[in-house]
Amino acid sequence: MSFIRGYDRENLRELVDADECAARLDEIEGQRSLPALLERVWLLKVLGNLDEALSLAETAVRQARMAGTRKDLLRARVLHATVLQFRGAHTAAEQELAACAEEAEGQGWITVAAFAHQHHGKNAYDVGDYDAARESFKRSLFLRREAGAEDRELEIALLAIDAAERRRTTQLVAG
């Protein structure tokens, strides 16, 4: 079940039903599997509980390092970086997302690479680097197409590219 109802066209963040997210968080609270930890991190993040999300994201990265696959670890690191981004630690998020995208592409894990590039773009967008955001979003779109993603996933990347281009144009006109 997807809790994402859309994306804010100004900040590109997920639009969610907070009550549904809180109910799901309560439902999986005691679960300790890596997928459950990652879901809890995401739910805490979108609900704005960033301190708890960061702590749990660090736990998920440790668990993935000890008991998961390299792909699991990359997913956990990307999610951790998105929490850093939401907390305003953009430099740390940028470094982690770039490293994850590079490693995923090097391993041929196209969907993980697309995920990392999409979030790398969102982080760049947050700091006003619309050229870098647009390039990351384009790379994500290319990888998603290569992976045979559904139209909805492609549309998300296209909307992000469009938003970055609009902001870039506005920035150039104002500058």
Secondary structure, DSSP 8 states (H G I E B T S, - for coil): ---EEEE-TTT--EEE-HHHHHHHHHHHTT--SHHHHHHHHHHHHHTT-HHHHHHHHHHHHHHHHHHS-HHHHHHHHHHHHHHHHHTT-HHHHHHHHHHHHHHHHHHT-HHHHHHHHHHHHHHHHHTT-HHHHHHHHHHHHHHHHHHT--HHHHHHHHHHHHHHHHHHHHHHHH-
